[in-house]
Amino acid sequence: MNAHINIPIVDRHNMFKLLTSFPDQFQHARQIGNDFKFNVDPSKIKTFVFAGMGGSAIGGDLVISYLGNQLTKPASVIRNYSLPGYVDSSSLVIISSYSGNTEESISCLEQAKAKNAQILCITSGGEVAAKARTNRFPVITIPGGAPPRTALAYLSVPVMIFLTKNGFAPDISRELDEAELLLRHKTEIYSPDSNNNPAFGLAEKLIGKIPILYSTADLLGVVGLRWKGQLSENAKVLAFQNVFPELNHNEIVGWEMLRHLFEKFQIIYLRDREDHPRNQKRMEITKKILEQVAPPIQEIFAEGESRLARLFSLIYLGDMVSFYLAILNGIDPTPIEKIQLLKDQLQLMN
C-alpha cells in the first residue's frame, strides 16, 4: 500500500492524527466521565432528550443505541430548533454542542429552561457553557479545538458513564475496557504501513462510487448514520443510509428504474451477530435481489464481544475509510467549506 506517500501532501490539516488518536480520546473521555460529579434522583426523571446537531447529535444516538433496552427511561435525539411538547420538569434535556455555539442547540437550551426541564450540558465552551454558568446548569466540559466529527468519544462516553453512575443503566466498566483495547489494536491495523489494511482496501472500492449503507435498526443504525456523515464531511462524497426492515417496505422497489446509474452505487452491509434473525434473512434475500442489478455488496461485520466494542469497531473503521477515500480522491479531509459558507450566510441574515 502506498497511501502514506500522499498523506502529508493531501492531509494538510492532519486529520490523520485526529482520527488515529481516537483510542487516547476514548481513554480521556472515560476519565472525564468518571470525574464528573452530578447526581440526580432517578425517580424524578421520566424521559431523556438529547438536543444537538451533526457530530454532536450522533453522540446521543450512540448512547441510546448502545444502552438499548438496558436504559430505564425513554430517550430520543432532537436535531432541530424545537423540543417536543412532552418535555417538562420530569425531563432531563442533554444539550450536546461541541463548539457551544450551535444555534439549534442554544434554541433547545432556552426552551428547556422555559419548560423548567432538568438540564445537563456537554460542550467545550462557547455560548452553551456561558449560559450554563449563568444558570448554574451542570456541564460536562470536554476539550475543544478540533472538528466536532472527530470528538465522538468525548460526546458519548462521559454521558454513558453519567447514566450508569446514576442508576439509569447497568455498570459498563468491562465493556469500556474491551472497547478501548479493540480501538488500540485497530489503530495498528489501519496504519498506512499495514500490509492488510481493510479501511484502505474498502476506500479503493469506493473510488468513483456513491456509498449506500444498509444495516438493521437493531444496533447498527447509528453506525450507518455515522458512516454517511463521515463520508460526506471527510471524503466530500454523497452517501445514503437506510435500515432493515424498513427499507424492505419501500426503498427496495426503487432499485428498478434508472439502472444506468446503478454501476455508480456501492452497497455496504454493516452487520452484527445480534441482528434480529428475521432481519438477517431479509438481508440475505435482499442481497440476492439487488446484486442482479447492482455491483456485488460489500459486507462488514462488527468485531468484539460487547455491544459497545462492536459499535466502536465499525465506527472507527468508517472514520478511516472516509479518510483514505479523501486521500485517494486527492482532497484534504478537514475543510468543510460548504458548511462554513452556509453559516456565514445565516449570520448575515440575523
C-alpha positions, -999 to 999 in steps of 0.1 A, spaced: 0 0 0 13 34 -9 -13 58 6 13 71 31 32 88 2 3 112 -4 -10 117 31 13 146 42 6 164 9 -31 160 8 -39 159 45 -27 195 52 -46 199 85 -35 165 98 -69 148 101 -50 115 102 -35 124 137 -70 133 150 -85 101 138 -57 78 149 -57 93 184 -92 81 189 -82 54 214 -65 81 236 -96 103 233 -117 73 244 -94 68 274 -96 106 283 -134 106 278 -137 78 304 -117 99 328 -139 129 322 -170 108 328 -156 92 360 -145 126 374 -178 144 366 -198 148 398 -235 154 394 -261 132 410 -298 132 400 -328 115 415 -339 88 390 -374 89 404 -378 125 392 -368 118 356 -392 102 332 -376 110 298 -343 118 283 -339 142 254 -306 147 236 -305 180 217 -277 185 192 -267 186 155 -242 168 133 -212 153 151 -227 164 185 -260 147 179 -245 114 169 -232 110 205 -268 108 217 -277 83 190 -248 62 201 -257 63 237 -293 53 230 -283 26 205 -257 11 228 -277 10 260 -308 -1 242 -333 -18 264 -310 -15 293 -318 22 296 -346 25 322 -362 56 307 -374 66 272 -348 86 253 -348 105 220 -325 127 199 -337 161 186 -320 176 156 -339 209 153 -346 242 169 -376 230 190 -381 204 218 -411 180 218 -442 192 236 -438 165 263 -407 180 277 -413 192 312 -398 193 347 -396 155 346 -374 155 315 -336 156 315 -325 175 285 -289 169 275 -277 198 254 -248 185 232 -228 211 213 -191 205 208 -184 242 200 -211 255 223 -223 279 196 -247 256 176 -277 278 171 -302 249 171 -288 236 204 -289 270 220 -325 273 210 -333 240 226 -314 251 258 -336 282 261 -367 261 256 -357 236 281 -351 264 306 -386 278 299 -402 244 303 -384 241 337 -367 209 325 -337 194 342 -307 203 320 -272 188 315 -248 203 290 -218 187 273 -196 211 254 -161 225 251 -172 261 257 -190 288 237 -224 302 244 -237 270 258 -210 270 285 -217 306 293 -254 301 297 -248 271 318 -226 291 341 -251 319 344 -280 295 352 -258 270 372 -266 241 349 -242 212 352 -217 209 324 -195 181 312 -166 200 299 -147 184 270 -116 195 251 -122 218 221 -103 230 191 -110 201 167 -138 193 142 -168 180 161 -168 149 139 -135 138 155 -148 141 190 -173 113 192 -159 96 223 -159 129 242 -196 134 231 -208 100 241 -187 81 267 -190 107 296 -228 107 291 -229 69 292 -209 69 324 -231 96 339 -262 75 332 -248 43 347 -235 61 378 -270 74 384 -287 41 380 -303 45 346 -283 16 332 -260 -12 344 -223 -7 350 -203 -7 318 -167 -7 330 -158 -40 314 -173 -31 281 -154 2 282 -122 -18 288 -128 -41 259 -137 -12 235 -106 7 244 -83 -23 238 -100 -30 205 -96 6 193 -58 5 201 -55 -28 182 -73 -13 152 -51 17 151 -22 -5 142 -42 -23 115 -53 10 99 -18 23 97 -7 34 62 22 9 66 0 -20 73 1 -48 47 -35 -57 52 -54 -25 59 -92 -31 54 -100 6 57 -77 14 27 -90 -16 8 -126 -6 11 -118 30 3 -102 18 -30 -135 1 -39 -154 33 -33 -134 55 -57 -159 70 -81 -189 54 -63 -218 66 -42 -219 45 -10 -253 31 0 -251 20 37 -275 -7 48 -278 -22 83 -305 -34 106 -322 -10 130 -312 -32 159 -278 -19 169 -260 -5 139 -284 21 125 -263 47 143 -232 33 126 -247 37 91 -256 73 100 -221 79 112 -205 65 81 -228 87 59 -217 118 78 -180 110 77 -180 101 41 -198 134 33 -176 156 55 -142 139 51 -143 124 16 -167 150 2 -189 124 -14 -226 118 -13 -236 88 7 -270 74 17 -282 52 45 -312 31 55 -321 3 78 -338 -31 77 -367 -40 79 -380 -5 69 -361 -4 35 -378 -36 25 -412 -18 27 -403 9 2 -367 16 -9 -361 -19 -23 -386 -11 -51 -365 20 -61 -338 -3 -74 -358 -7 -107 -356 25 -127 -325 44 -138 -305 12 -140 -278 31 -160 -268 47 -127 -266 16 -106 -229 9 -115 -221 41 -97 -235 28 -64 -217 6 -39 -240 -10 -13 -222 -17 20 -239 -41 45 -230 -33 81 -237 -64 101 -238 -76 137 -242 -110 151 -272 -99 173 -291 -86 143 -327 -99 146 -329 -134 129 -357 -122 106 -336 -91 96 -307 -114 88 -330 -134 65 -342 -101 50 -306 -90 43 -297 -123 26 -328 -122 3 -323 -85 -4 -287 -92 -13 -297 -117 -40 -323 -93 -54 -301 -62 -56 -269 -80 -69 -289 -88 -100 -288 -50 -109 -260 -35 -88 -223 -43 -81 -216 -70 -55 -224 -59 -20 -196 -53 4 -203 -69 38 -186 -58 70 -191 -75 104 -188 -58 137 -160 -72 159 -158 -77 196 -177 -94 224 -197 -65 239 -222 -43 222 -200 -12 228 -169 -28 213 -189 -39 183 -203 -4 178 -170 13 180 -152 -13 159 -174 -3 129 -174 34 138 -136 36 138 -135 16 105 -159 41 89 -138 70 101 -107 56 85 -124 45 53 -136 81 48 -101 94 55 -84 71 30 -111 78 4 -104 115 8 -66 109 2 -73 87 -28 -95 115 -42 -67 140 -36 -88 162 -13 -80 175 22 -105 158 46 -106 186 72 -122 217 55 -160 218 52 -163 249 30 -200 245 22 -210 243 58 -189 273 66 -204 292 37 -239 283 49 -231 295 85 -217 328 71 -248 334 50 -271 326 80 -251 351 101 -257 378 76 -295 371 79 -297 375 117 
